[in-house]
Structure formats: C-alpha cells, structure tokens
Amino acid sequence: MSLFSYQSQLIPGLLQTEAYARFIFGCNYPPLEDEEIEKRVAERLGRQKILERRPRPILHFILEESILHAQLGDPEVMREQLLHLRRCMDLPFVTLQIMPRNTLRHAGLAGPLVLLETPDHDGLAYIDGQLRGELYDEPADVSALCRGMGCCVPRRLPSRRAPGYLTHCLERHVPRSTHLPRPHRPPLVQVQLQQR
C-alpha cells in the first residue's frame, strides 16, 4: 500500500500525537462532548497502527510550511508534535517534504488531499471537508487529482532538506537544554498511483 498526503493546515492524522489530535478535535464547532473527543482520538491513534504493518506501507507527506509555525494550544503540544514528526522522518518508509510559504503558484492551493494505492493497485482519493470527507474511486477522478499533485510535487522543498528545516523549527519550540535529533537524509520515495 502507498499513500500520498498533501496538507495545508494541520499535521496529517497518521503523524499526530495524542495531545495534538485531542486539541484539534476540541476545536470542533458545535463543540463535541468529551466522550466523543476521546472516541475520535482513540480511532485516530488506532489508524496509526498502519506504521507497524508488514509489509511496510510507503508514505509520502507534503506539508505547507505554515503548519510547522502554528501556535496551536499549549506550547508543549506543538513541541511534542514537532519532536514526534522529526522522529517519524527516521522511518525508512516515510518521506516528508515542506512546501515553502513563498511558493507563488501550485496545485495544492485547492486544499488537502490524500491519494492511496491499495495492495490490489486500485487508486483512491480522499478529500476532507467541513462536514464530511469524500472518497473518490472513479479512475478519471483519481487520475485528474494525481495529475494535479504531480504538478505540485516538483515545487516543494527537496526531502533531503526537510529534516534540517524541521530541526530549525524545533529550536524555536524546545528549550536549548533539550537534545534534538540530528537530521538524516532518507532516500526520496516516489509514490505513483496506478489506475485500474
């Protein structure tokens, strides 16, 4: 299985910490009951089990740079989230890239998007909305969204620079006495979705 995720506002759910996810669900309006928030957090953390699956999934994330500078909730929530994100970058099957804030034009301006390729090589696309998400499985729809993201990918920050950039962001959130992970250079994984 492979997954390509473009995010413009939030850390993707597969890479969120428990505290970050809880804060995000706590921002819903109308407000959710505490029990519903805890249920959704548990479901989100449960989906992260995919990171332990064998064979390993191939996961490729592009985040808009502003996500890493957001001040969401208690500062400790963002510090913990950035440290977790940096650790996730050490996983050999995870590629993370940053879309610079000064990128003038790119296909990601249309909003967040997730592209999936199943073990049977079926292509799927998922777009999250205010009220509900939409799953697309028509080959023509998935192909159009793939082409759009294909135009977006070349404009992003090269993956080899993302670890260092993320460490730089962490330095703003983490006390100087804290040991930060040293950047590494994971291989660039190109995720291509095959149409049925």
N, C-alpha and C positions, 0 to 999 in steps of 0.2 A: 504494500500500500504506500502511496505517496500523497503528500499534502502540500499545497502552496497557499500561503495566507498573506494577504495584504491588509494591514491595519492602519487606520488613520487617527484613532482617538485613544485606544486602550491597548494594553498588553494582551496578546491573544490568550484565550481561556486555557489552552494547553500549557501555557507557561506562567500562569498566575499563581501567586502564593495564596494560602487560605485567607490571610488578612486582607490582601488586595481584593480578592473575589468578594469577601464579605462587605467591604466598603462599597464596591461597585453595586452590588445588589441592594445595599442600603440607600442608594441614591434614587431608586425607582420611585416614580410617582404615577398614580397614588402609591403611598408607602406600602411595602409588604409587611405582613406580620412576621415577628421574629422567627416563628416556626418555619415559615415559607422561605425566609432568607437562609436559614440553616439547611433546609432541604436542598435548595439550589446550590449552595456552597458544596454540600456533600456530593451532589451529582457532578458538579464541575471537577472536583478533585478525583472522583471516580473515573471520569473520562481521561484523566491524565495517566491512567494505568497503561494507556497505549505506548507510553515511553518505555515500558518494561516488556512489551510484546516481542516475541520471536516468531518469525524473522523480524528484524527491526524495521519500523516504518522509515521512510525518507521524508523529512520535514524541512520545509523551506519557508522562512518568515521574512517579510519585509515590513518594517515599522517606520512610520513617519517620525522624523527626528523629534518633533514636539512632544511625543509620548514620553520620551525619556526625561523631559524637563518639567513635566506636570507636577504640581504640588497637590496630590490627592490625599486628603485626610491627614492623619498624624504623620509627621516626617518619618517616623520609624517604619510605617507601612511602605513608603516608597524606597527607603534604604534597603529593607528586607527584599522587596521585589526586584530591585536592580541587582542585588547580590545573587539572587536566585537566577535571574536572567543570565548573568555572567557565567554562572556555573553550568547552566543549560548549554551554553555555547561550547563547552568542552565535550559534549556528547558527539561522537563521530557522525551520527546520522542527522544532526541538526545544523542547518545553516541559517544564520541570521544576518540580515543586511539592513542598512539605515537609509531612508530616503531623505536627503538633505532638505532643510527648510527653504533654501534659496533655489530649489528646482522650479523653474518658471512654468513648465508645462509637462504634464504626464497623465497617463490613463487612470492612475489611482485617484484622481480628483473626484471621480464618480462615487468613491466611498469604499468601505471594507468589502473584501471578497475572499472566499475560500474555494479553492479548486482541489478536487480529490480524484485520485485514480484508485479504483478498487483492485483487490487481488485478481479479479477476472478481467482487468484492463478496461472497465467501464469508466467513462468520465462523468463526473458530477460537479455541480457548482452550488454554493450556498451563499446567500446574501441575507444578512441580518437587518431587520427593520425595527422601527419603533415599537410596533405591536407584536410582530411575529417574523420569523425567518422564512425565506423561500428557498426550496431545494429545486434545482433545475437538472433534469436528466435528458432533455431533448438534445441530440447531438449538435444541431445547428446552434442552439443557445449556448451550450458549453463551448463550442468552437469559437463563437464570437467573443465570449468572455476570456478565453485563453489567448486569443489574438490581442485583445486589449492589454492584458497583463504582459504579453510578450513585448509590447511597445514600452511598457512601464519599466521592466526589469533592467534594460541597459542603462537607465538613468540613475540607478541607485548607487549608493556608496559601495565600493567593492568589499566583499565579505572579509578580505584579509585585513581591512582597516577597522571593521566593526568592533572587534574585541578591545582594541586600544581606545576607540572612541567611547565605548561603554564604560571602561575603566575611568576615563576622564570624567564622565557624568557621575560616576560613583564618588569621586573625590569631593564633589560638591555636597553629597548627602551623608558621607561616612566620616566619623572622626579620624583625624590623622593617625591615631594610635592603632586603628584597625588595619589588619593585614588584608590587602586586596589581592584577588587572584591576578596572576601575571597573564597578559594577553598571549594567546597562541594563535596559530594560523591554520584553521581547519580547511580541508580541501573544499573547493567550491563544488556543490552538488547541483547539477542542472535537473530540475524536475520537469518532465514533459508528460502531459496527459495524452493518452491515446484514445481516439474516438472509437466507438463501437463500429 
